[in-house]
Amino acid sequence: QVQLVESGGGLVQAGESLRLSCAASGSAIRNNVMGWSRQAPGKQREFVARITNDGTTTYAASLKGRFTISRDNAKNTLYLEMNNLKPEDTAVYYCWLTGNYWGQGTQVTVSS
């Protein structure tokens, strides 16, 4: 059974940075695509970034350059480095694994 547990969210001011982590457990994690999505209040969940097992990354166009996704397969951990945060980045951030596995989410709040 796959479990995904996010951490690292919090309240920051605009312009600051945060690093989210997602600890994964279970089988077949290392051979799958992992990624991050987010859901702002009153909005649909949206794609943020994804990374393949060999490190190929894809980003939402509006976030490329500020956000960096990475993974440590030895630690079964996914990361999202978020720089120059903006109030519009406020959302619950979810990590996911191919196969429709999702974490419980971590709240990121950016104040202006």
C-alpha positions as a Markdown table, in Angstrom:
| # | Residue | x | y | z |
|---|---|---|---|---|
| 1 | Gln | 0.0 | 0.0 | 0.0 |
| 2 | Val | 1.4 | 3.4 | -1.0 |
| 3 | Gln | 1.4 | 6.2 | 1.5 |
| 4 | Leu | 2.4 | 9.8 | 0.8 |
| 5 | Val | 3.0 | 12.3 | 3.6 |
| 6 | Glu | 3.7 | 15.9 | 2.9 |
| 7 | Ser | 5.4 | 18.4 | 5.2 |
| 8 | Gly | 7.1 | 21.8 | 5.1 |
| 9 | Gly | 4.1 | 24.0 | 4.6 |
| 10 | Gly | 3.5 | 27.2 | 6.6 |
| 11 | Leu | 2.9 | 30.9 | 6.6 |
| 12 | Val | 5.5 | 33.1 | 4.9 |
| 13 | Gln | 5.7 | 36.6 | 3.5 |
| 14 | Ala | 5.7 | 37.4 | -0.2 |
| 15 | Gly | 9.2 | 37.0 | -1.6 |
| 16 | Glu | 10.2 | 34.3 | 0.8 |
| 17 | Ser | 10.9 | 30.6 | 0.1 |
| 18 | Leu | 9.6 | 27.3 | 1.3 |
| 19 | Arg | 10.7 | 23.7 | 0.7 |
| 20 | Leu | 8.0 | 21.0 | 0.7 |
| 21 | Ser | 8.8 | 17.4 | 1.3 |
| 22 | Cys | 6.7 | 14.3 | 0.5 |
| 23 | Ala | 7.8 | 11.0 | 2.1 |
| 24 | Ala | 6.6 | 8.0 | 0.2 |
| 25 | Ser | 6.3 | 4.4 | 1.3 |
| 26 | Gly | 5.1 | 1.3 | -0.4 |
| 27 | Ser | 6.0 | -0.6 | -3.5 |
| 28 | Ala | 6.8 | 0.5 | -7.0 |
| 29 | Ile | 7.6 | 4.1 | -6.0 |
| 30 | Arg | 10.9 | 4.3 | -7.7 |
| 31 | Asn | 9.7 | 3.4 | -11.1 |
| 32 | Asn | 6.9 | 5.9 | -11.3 |
| 33 | Val | 6.3 | 9.6 | -12.0 |
| 34 | Met | 5.7 | 11.7 | -9.0 |
| 35 | Gly | 4.5 | 15.3 | -8.8 |
| 36 | Trp | 2.8 | 18.2 | -7.0 |
| 37 | Ser | -0.5 | 19.8 | -7.5 |
| 38 | Arg | -2.2 | 22.5 | -5.5 |
| 39 | Gln | -5.7 | 23.7 | -4.7 |
| 40 | Ala | -6.5 | 27.3 | -3.8 |
| 41 | Pro | -9.6 | 28.2 | -1.9 |
| 42 | Gly | -12.6 | 28.2 | -4.3 |
| 43 | Lys | -10.6 | 26.9 | -7.2 |
| 44 | Gln | -10.0 | 23.6 | -8.9 |
| 45 | Arg | -6.9 | 21.6 | -8.1 |
| 46 | Glu | -4.1 | 22.4 | -10.6 |
| 47 | Phe | -0.9 | 20.8 | -11.8 |
| 48 | Val | 2.3 | 22.3 | -10.4 |
| 49 | Ala | 5.2 | 20.0 | -11.5 |
| 50 | Arg | 6.2 | 16.4 | -12.0 |
| 51 | Ile | 9.4 | 14.4 | -12.2 |
| 52 | Thr | 10.1 | 11.0 | -13.7 |
| 53 | Asn | 12.3 | 8.4 | -12.1 |
| 54 | Asp | 15.3 | 9.5 | -14.2 |
| 55 | Gly | 14.8 | 13.1 | -13.2 |
| 56 | Thr | 13.0 | 14.6 | -16.2 |
| 57 | Thr | 10.9 | 17.5 | -15.0 |
| 58 | Thr | 7.8 | 19.3 | -16.2 |
| 59 | Tyr | 6.3 | 22.5 | -14.8 |
| 60 | Ala | 3.2 | 24.5 | -15.1 |
| 61 | Ala | 4.2 | 27.3 | -17.4 |
| 62 | Ser | 3.3 | 30.0 | -14.9 |
| 63 | Leu | 5.5 | 28.5 | -12.2 |
| 64 | Lys | 8.6 | 27.6 | -14.1 |
| 65 | Gly | 11.6 | 29.5 | -12.8 |
| 66 | Arg | 10.3 | 29.9 | -9.3 |
| 67 | Phe | 9.6 | 26.3 | -8.4 |
| 68 | Thr | 12.0 | 23.4 | -8.5 |
| 69 | Ile | 10.9 | 19.8 | -8.2 |
| 70 | Ser | 13.4 | 17.0 | -7.2 |
| 71 | Arg | 13.4 | 13.6 | -5.8 |
| 72 | Asp | 15.7 | 11.4 | -3.7 |
| 73 | Asn | 14.9 | 7.8 | -4.7 |
| 74 | Ala | 17.2 | 6.4 | -2.0 |
| 75 | Lys | 15.1 | 8.2 | 0.6 |
| 76 | Asn | 11.8 | 7.8 | -1.2 |
| 77 | Thr | 11.2 | 11.5 | -0.9 |
| 78 | Leu | 9.9 | 14.1 | -3.3 |
| 79 | Tyr | 10.7 | 17.8 | -2.8 |
| 80 | Leu | 9.3 | 21.1 | -4.1 |
| 81 | Glu | 11.5 | 24.2 | -3.6 |
| 82 | Met | 9.4 | 27.3 | -4.0 |
| 83 | Asn | 11.1 | 30.7 | -4.3 |
| 84 | Asn | 9.9 | 34.3 | -4.5 |
| 85 | Leu | 6.5 | 33.2 | -3.2 |
| 86 | Lys | 3.5 | 35.3 | -4.1 |
| 87 | Pro | 0.1 | 35.6 | -2.4 |
| 88 | Glu | -1.5 | 33.8 | -5.3 |
| 89 | Asp | 0.6 | 30.7 | -4.4 |
| 90 | Thr | -1.5 | 30.3 | -1.3 |
| 91 | Ala | -3.0 | 26.8 | -1.5 |
| 92 | Val | -3.0 | 23.3 | -0.2 |
| 93 | Tyr | -0.2 | 21.5 | -1.9 |
| 94 | Tyr | -0.5 | 17.8 | -2.6 |
| 95 | Cys | 2.0 | 15.3 | -3.8 |
| 96 | Trp | 1.0 | 12.5 | -6.0 |
| 97 | Leu | 2.2 | 9.2 | -7.5 |
| 98 | Thr | 1.2 | 7.7 | -10.8 |
| 99 | Gly | -1.7 | 5.3 | -10.0 |
| 100 | Asn | -3.9 | 8.0 | -8.4 |
| 101 | Tyr | -2.1 | 8.0 | -5.1 |
| 102 | Trp | -2.3 | 11.3 | -3.2 |
| 103 | Gly | -1.0 | 12.7 | 0.1 |
| 104 | Gln | -3.2 | 14.5 | 2.5 |
| 105 | Gly | -1.8 | 18.0 | 1.6 |
| 106 | Thr | 0.1 | 20.7 | 3.3 |
| 107 | Gln | -1.1 | 24.3 | 3.6 |
| 108 | Val | 1.0 | 27.1 | 2.2 |
| 109 | Thr | -0.1 | 30.6 | 3.0 |
| 110 | Val | 1.7 | 33.6 | 1.5 |
| 111 | Ser | 1.0 | 37.0 | 3.0 |
| 112 | Ser | 1.4 | 40.3 | 1.1 |
